[in-house]
Amino acid sequence: MTLNEYEKKRDFARTGEPKPEAGANTRGQAVFVVQRHKSSRLHYDFRLEIGGVLKSWAIPKGPSVNPSQKRLAVMVEDHPYDYKDFEGVIPEGEYGAGTVMIWDEGTYAVVEGDAAAALAAGVIKMVLDGKKLKGIFSLVQTRMGGKDENWLLIKGKDDHADREEDILQRKPDSARTGRTMEEITQQ
């Protein structure tokens, strides 16, 4: 997937989403962002910086800190690096119309090797250091139904795992601004 697909789906004269050529990592560590996205259906977009873009997966039920809850993560088009800063409303009539919140953000490190090689192999085991998500997580490509875009997001068994907590309910607001989805929608 490339940024061409991202660009074809958007009219940048109408949407505040960043253009494909914008941005570069100046932090040194690879970043991740989880955006809560209320479009036709509520879902969470999990994005990892790999190779100068944000590799992206839509997670219908959102991430979990319970290792026994495997979450379907459907790989979608790459997004530009600057998309990590997008929190706002995509206008009606545009692709993905609805409200986008930065639900979590931080840095990550792949446990072994590099992220591009792990992505190509279909297993990304990483340590997240976010404001909400911490510790070991894995993205595992399943090829369910013969589809390469189907992956699972799985929380590792570590000190940050919790079989009882629903982190989505306990920490629903923006990690960046503290706003609710309703407040972002009404901006």
Phi and psi in degrees as GROMACS dihedral restraints (atoms count N, CA, C in turn):
[ dihedral_restraints ]
;  ai    aj    ak    al  type     phi  dphi    fc
    3     4     5     6     1  -129.7    20    10
    4     5     6     7     1   177.1    20    10
    6     7     8     9     1   -74.9    20    10
    7     8     9    10     1   -10.2    20    10
    9    10    11    12     1   -60.4    20    10
   10    11    12    13     1   -43.0    20    10
   12    13    14    15     1   -63.8    20    10
   13    14    15    16     1   -43.3    20    10
   15    16    17    18     1   -57.0    20    10
   16    17    18    19     1   -47.6    20    10
   18    19    20    21     1   -67.2    20    10
   19    20    21    22     1   -39.7    20    10
   21    22    23    24     1   -62.4    20    10
   22    23    24    25     1   -28.6    20    10
   24    25    26    27     1   -85.2    20    10
   25    26    27    28     1    -4.1    20    10
   27    28    29    30     1  -128.9    20    10
   28    29    30    31     1   145.3    20    10
   30    31    32    33     1  -107.5    20    10
   31    32    33    34     1   102.4    20    10
   33    34    35    36     1   -72.3    20    10
   34    35    36    37     1    -8.3    20    10
   36    37    38    39     1   -77.5    20    10
   37    38    39    40     1   -18.3    20    10
   39    40    41    42     1  -108.3    20    10
   40    41    42    43     1   -29.0    20    10
   42    43    44    45     1  -109.8    20    10
   43    44    45    46     1   148.8    20    10
   45    46    47    48     1   -86.2    20    10
   46    47    48    49     1     4.9    20    10
   48    49    50    51     1   -64.7    20    10
   49    50    51    52     1   147.9    20    10
   51    52    53    54     1   -70.0    20    10
   52    53    54    55     1   147.1    20    10
   54    55    56    57     1   -72.2    20    10
   55    56    57    58     1   154.3    20    10
   57    58    59    60     1   -58.3    20    10
   58    59    60    61     1   -32.2    20    10
   60    61    62    63     1   -80.3    20    10
   61    62    63    64     1    -7.5    20    10
   63    64    65    66     1   -76.6    20    10
   64    65    66    67     1   142.9    20    10
   66    67    68    69     1    91.8    20    10
   67    68    69    70     1   151.3    20    10
   69    70    71    72     1  -160.2    20    10
   70    71    72    73     1   148.3    20    10
   72    73    74    75     1   -75.7    20    10
   73    74    75    76     1   121.0    20    10
   75    76    77    78     1  -112.9    20    10
   76    77    78    79     1     3.7    20    10
   78    79    80    81     1   -84.6    20    10
   79    80    81    82     1   -23.4    20    10
   81    82    83    84     1    95.7    20    10
   82    83    84    85     1   -45.9    20    10
   84    85    86    87     1   -92.4    20    10
   85    86    87    88     1   146.2    20    10
   87    88    89    90     1   -66.1    20    10
   88    89    90    91     1   141.3    20    10
   90    91    92    93     1  -106.4    20    10
   91    92    93    94     1   157.3    20    10
   93    94    95    96     1  -133.7    20    10
   94    95    96    97     1   156.7    20    10
   96    97    98    99     1  -144.8    20    10
   97    98    99   100     1   145.2    20    10
   99   100   101   102     1  -120.3    20    10
  100   101   102   103     1   119.0    20    10
  102   103   104   105     1  -110.6    20    10
  103   104   105   106     1   127.3    20    10
  105   106   107   108     1   -82.1    20    10
  106   107   108   109     1   126.1    20    10
  108   109   110   111     1  -128.4    20    10
  109   110   111   112     1   112.5    20    10
  111   112   113   114     1   -99.5    20    10
  112   113   114   115     1    94.1    20    10
  114   115   116   117     1  -113.1    20    10
  115   116   117   118     1  -128.9    20    10
  117   118   119   120     1   -61.5    20    10
  118   119   120   121     1   -30.8    20    10
  120   121   122   123     1  -138.7    20    10
  121   122   123   124     1   147.7    20    10
  123   124   125   126     1   -71.7    20    10
  124   125   126   127     1   131.3    20    10
  126   127   128   129     1  -154.0    20    10
  127   128   129   130     1   176.0    20    10
  129   130   131   132     1  -120.8    20    10
  130   131   132   133     1   135.7    20    10
  132   133   134   135     1  -103.8    20    10
  133   134   135   136     1   118.0    20    10
  135   136   137   138     1   -99.2    20    10
  136   137   138   139     1   122.0    20    10
  138   139   140   141     1  -127.7    20    10
  139   140   141   142     1   130.7    20    10
  141   142   143   144     1  -117.9    20    10
  142   143   144   145     1   131.6    20    10
  144   145   146   147     1   -72.9    20    10
  145   146   147   148     1   118.2    20    10
  147   148   149   150     1  -142.8    20    10
  148   149   150   151     1   121.9    20    10
  150   151   152   153     1    63.9    20    10
  151   152   153   154     1    33.0    20    10
  153   154   155   156     1    84.8    20    10
  154   155   156   157     1    -1.0    20    10
  156   157   158   159     1  -127.8    20    10
  157   158   159   160     1   172.1    20    10
  159   160   161   162     1   -99.1    20    10
  160   161   162   163     1   108.1    20    10
  162   163   164   165     1   -71.3    20    10
  163   164   165   166     1   136.8    20    10
  165   166   167   168     1  -132.0    20    10
  166   167   168   169     1   140.5    20    10
  168   169   170   171     1  -131.5    20    10
  169   170   171   172     1   132.9    20    10
  171   172   173   174     1   -89.5    20    10
  172   173   174   175     1   127.2    20    10
  174   175   176   177     1  -116.1    20    10
  175   176   177   178     1   101.4    20    10
  177   178   179   180     1   -54.8    20    10
  178   179   180   181     1   -42.8    20    10
  180   181   182   183     1   -93.3    20    10
  181   182   183   184     1    -4.1    20    10
  183   184   185   186     1    81.0    20    10
  184   185   186   187     1   164.1    20    10
  186   187   188   189     1   -70.1    20    10
  187   188   189   190     1   156.9    20    10
  189   190   191   192     1  -130.5    20    10
  190   191   192   193     1   149.6    20    10
  192   193   194   195     1   -99.5    20    10
  193   194   195   196     1    10.1    20    10
  195   196   197   198     1   -97.3    20    10
  196   197   198   199     1   114.2    20    10
  198   199   200   201     1   -58.8    20    10
  199   200   201   202     1   -21.1    20    10
  201   202   203   204     1   -84.0    20    10
  202   203   204   205     1    -7.7    20    10
  204   205   206   207     1  -102.1    20    10
  205   206   207   208     1   100.8    20    10
  207   208   209   210     1   -85.1    20    10
  208   209   210   211     1   128.5    20    10
  210   211   212   213     1  -106.9    20    10
  211   212   213   214     1   128.6    20    10
  213   214   215   216     1   -61.0    20    10
  214   215   216   217     1   133.1    20    10
  216   217   218   219     1  -132.2    20    10
  217   218   219   220     1   111.3    20    10
  219   220   221   222     1   -97.4    20    10
  220   221   222   223     1   119.4    20    10
  222   223   224   225     1   -67.3    20    10
  223   224   225   226     1   131.3    20    10
  225   226   227   228     1  -120.0    20    10
  226   227   228   229     1  -172.4    20    10
  228   229   230   231     1   -64.1    20    10
  229   230   231   232     1   151.7    20    10
  231   232   233   234     1   -62.1    20    10
  232   233   234   235     1   149.8    20    10
  234   235   236   237     1  -120.9    20    10
  235   236   237   238     1   151.9    20    10
  237   238   239   240     1   -66.9    20    10
  238   239   240   241     1   154.5    20    10
  240   241   242   243     1   -52.3    20    10
  241   242   243   244     1   -40.6    20    10
  243   244   245   246     1   -68.1    20    10
  244   245   246   247     1   -10.2    20    10
  246   247   248   249     1   -63.9    20    10
  247   248   249   250     1   -19.3    20    10
  249   250   251   252     1   -60.2    20    10
  250   251   252   253     1   -20.9    20    10
  252   253   254   255     1   -98.4    20    10
  253   254   255   256     1    -0.3    20    10
  255   256   257   258     1   -81.3    20    10
  256   257   258   259     1   119.1    20    10
  258   259   260   261     1  -139.6    20    10
  259   260   261   262     1   118.0    20    10
  261   262   263   264     1   168.5    20    10
  262   263   264   265     1  -156.1    20    10
  264   265   266   267     1  -116.6    20    10
  265   266   267   268     1   128.2    20    10
  267   268   269   270     1   -88.4    20    10
  268   269   270   271     1   124.1    20    10
  270   271   272   273     1   -63.1    20    10
  271   272   273   274     1   151.3    20    10
  273   274   275   276     1   -54.6    20    10
  274   275   276   277     1   139.0    20    10
  276   277   278   279     1    91.8    20    10
  277   278   279   280     1   -11.6    20    10
  279   280   281   282     1   -96.7    20    10
  280   281   282   283     1   155.5    20    10
  282   283   284   285     1   -56.8    20    10
  283   284   285   286     1   127.8    20    10
  285   286   287   288     1    75.1    20    10
  286   287   288   289     1    21.8    20    10
  288   289   290   291     1   -48.4    20    10
  289   290   291   292     1   132.0    20    10
  291   292   293   294     1   145.7    20    10
  292   293   294   295     1  -167.5    20    10
  294   295   296   297     1   -97.3    20    10
  295   296   297   298     1   136.3    20    10
  297   298   299   300     1  -121.6    20    10
  298   299   300   301     1   126.9    20    10
  300   301   302   303     1  -118.1    20    10
  301   302   303   304     1   142.3    20    10
  303   304   305   306     1   -82.3    20    10
  304   305   306   307     1    93.0    20    10
  306   307   308   309     1   -74.5    20    10
  307   308   309   310     1   -35.6    20    10
  309   310   311   312     1  -152.4    20    10
  310   311   312   313     1   156.5    20    10
  312   313   314   315     1  -158.3    20    10
  313   314   315   316     1   155.8    20    10
  315   316   317   318     1   169.4    20    10
  316   317   318   319     1  -154.8    20    10
  318   319   320   321     1  -118.5    20    10
  319   320   321   322     1   165.3    20    10
  321   322   323   324     1  -146.7    20    10
  322   323   324   325     1   159.3    20    10
  324   325   326   327     1  -137.4    20    10
  325   326   327   328     1   135.2    20    10
  327   328   329   330     1   -73.5    20    10
  328   329   330   331     1   139.4    20    10
  330   331   332   333     1   -66.0    20    10
  331   332   333   334     1   -44.2    20    10
  333   334   335   336     1  -133.2    20    10
  334   335   336   337     1   137.5    20    10
  336   337   338   339     1    73.0    20    10
  337   338   339   340     1  -151.4    20    10
  339   340   341   342     1  -118.5    20    10
  340   341   342   343     1   163.7    20    10
  342   343   344   345     1   -64.6    20    10
  343   344   345   346     1   -40.1    20    10
  345   346   347   348     1   -63.4    20    10
  346   347   348   349     1   -42.3    20    10
  348   349   350   351     1   -66.9    20    10
  349   350   351   352     1   -39.9    20    10
  351   352   353   354     1   -64.5    20    10
  352   353   354   355     1   -41.5    20    10
  354   355   356   357     1   -60.0    20    10
  355   356   357   358     1   -48.0    20    10
  357   358   359   360     1   -61.8    20    10
  358   359   360   361     1   -33.9    20    10
  360   361   362   363     1   -78.6    20    10
  361   362   363   364     1   -15.1    20    10
  363   364   365   366     1    86.0    20    10
  364   365   366   367     1    12.7    20    10
  366   367   368   369     1  -142.6    20    10
  367   368   369   370     1   113.7    20    10
  369   370   371   372     1  -114.2    20    10
  370   371   372   373     1   103.9    20    10
  372   373   374   375     1   -98.7    20    10
  373   374   375   376     1   123.2    20    10
  375   376   377   378     1  -141.5    20    10
  376   377   378   379     1   162.4    20    10
  378   379   380   381     1  -111.1    20    10
  379   380   381   382     1   118.8    20    10
  381   382   383   384     1   -93.1    20    10
  382   383   384   385     1   139.1    20    10
  384   385   386   387     1  -127.4    20    10
  385   386   387   388     1    77.1    20    10
  387   388   389   390     1  -106.5    20    10
  388   389   390   391     1  -177.6    20    10
  390   391   392   393     1   -75.7    20    10
  391   392   393   394     1   -26.2    20    10
  393   394   395   396     1  -120.4    20    10
  394   395   396   397     1   -46.1    20    10
  396   397   398   399     1   -93.4    20    10
  397   398   399   400     1   127.7    20    10
  399   400   401   402     1  -138.9    20    10
  400   401   402   403     1   153.1    20    10
  402   403   404   405     1    93.9    20    10
  403   404   405   406     1  -163.1    20    10
  405   406   407   408     1   -81.6    20    10
  406   407   408   409     1   131.7    20    10
  408   409   410   411     1  -135.6    20    10
  409   410   411   412     1   153.4    20    10
  411   412   413   414     1  -130.5    20    10
  412   413   414   415     1   139.9    20    10
  414   415   416   417     1  -108.1    20    10
  415   416   417   418     1   123.3    20    10
  417   418   419   420     1  -125.4    20    10
  418   419   420   421     1   121.1    20    10
  420   421   422   423     1   -71.2    20    10
  421   422   423   424     1   132.4    20    10
  423   424   425   426     1  -105.6    20    10
  424   425   426   427     1   -29.2    20    10
  426   427   428   429     1    57.0    20    10
  427   428   429   430     1    32.1    20    10
  429   430   431   432     1   -58.5    20    10
  430   431   432   433     1   134.2    20    10
  432   433   434   435     1    62.8    20    10
  433   434   435   436     1    21.3    20    10
  435   436   437   438     1    74.6    20    10
  436   437   438   439     1    14.7    20    10
  438   439   440   441     1  -103.5    20    10
  439   440   441   442     1   122.9    20    10
  441   442   443   444     1   -70.1    20    10
  442   443   444   445     1   -20.1    20    10
  444   445   446   447     1   -80.9    20    10
  445   446   447   448     1    -7.3    20    10
  447   448   449   450     1   -86.3    20    10
  448   449   450   451     1   122.3    20    10
  450   451   452   453     1  -129.6    20    10
  451   452   453   454     1   169.7    20    10
  453   454   455   456     1  -122.3    20    10
  454   455   456   457     1   137.7    20    10
  456   457   458   459     1  -102.1    20    10
  457   458   459   460     1   123.4    20    10
  459   460   461   462     1  -129.6    20    10
  460   461   462   463     1   129.3    20    10
  462   463   464   465     1   -77.8    20    10
  463   464   465   466     1   133.1    20    10
  465   466   467   468     1   -76.9    20    10
  466   467   468   469     1   159.9    20    10
  468   469   470   471     1   -84.2    20    10
  469   470   471   472     1   103.7    20    10
  471   472   473   474     1  -150.9    20    10
  472   473   474   475     1  -172.4    20    10
  474   475   476   477     1   -66.3    20    10
  475   476   477   478     1   -14.7    20    10
  477   478   479   480     1   -97.5    20    10
  478   479   480   481     1    -3.3    20    10
  480   481   482   483     1   -76.5    20    10
  481   482   483   484     1   147.7    20    10
  483   484   485   486     1  -151.5    20    10
  484   485   486   487     1   113.6    20    10
  486   487   488   489     1   -74.8    20    10
  487   488   489   490     1   -14.5    20    10
  489   490   491   492     1  -101.9    20    10
  490   491   492   493     1   -28.5    20    10
  492   493   494   495     1   -78.6    20    10
  493   494   495   496     1   135.5    20    10
  495   496   497   498     1  -103.5    20    10
  496   497   498   499     1    92.6    20    10
  498   499   500   501     1   -62.9    20    10
  499   500   501   502     1   -28.0    20    10
  501   502   503   504     1   -67.4    20    10
  502   503   504   505     1   -36.2    20    10
  504   505   506   507     1   -79.9    20    10
  505   506   507   508     1   -38.3    20    10
  507   508   509   510     1   -74.4    20    10
  508   509   510   511     1   -30.8    20    10
  510   511   512   513     1  -130.0    20    10
  511   512   513   514     1    71.1    20    10
  513   514   515   516     1   -82.4    20    10
  514   515   516   517     1   -17.3    20    10
  516   517   518   519     1   -89.0    20    10
  517   518   519   520     1   168.8    20    10
  519   520   521   522     1   -60.7    20    10
  520   521   522   523     1   132.6    20    10
  522   523   524   525     1   -73.1    20    10
  523   524   525   526     1   -22.4    20    10
  525   526   527   528     1   -90.0    20    10
  526   527   528   529     1   -46.1    20    10
  528   529   530   531     1  -115.2    20    10
  529   530   531   532     1   -12.7    20    10
  531   532   533   534     1    77.4    20    10
  532   533   534   535     1     2.2    20    10
  534   535   536   537     1   -79.6    20    10
  535   536   537   538     1   156.4    20    10
  537   538   539   540     1   -85.8    20    10
  538   539   540   541     1   168.8    20    10
  540   541   542   543     1   -59.7    20    10
  541   542   543   544     1   -40.6    20    10
  543   544   545   546     1   -62.9    20    10
  544   545   546   547     1   -42.0    20    10
  546   547   548   549     1   -65.4    20    10
  547   548   549   550     1   -38.0    20    10
  549   550   551   552     1   -66.5    20    10
  550   551   552   553     1   -41.7    20    10
  552   553   554   555     1   -61.2    20    10
  553   554   555   556     1   -36.6    20    10
  555   556   557   558     1   -88.5    20    10
  556   557   558   559     1     4.1    20    10
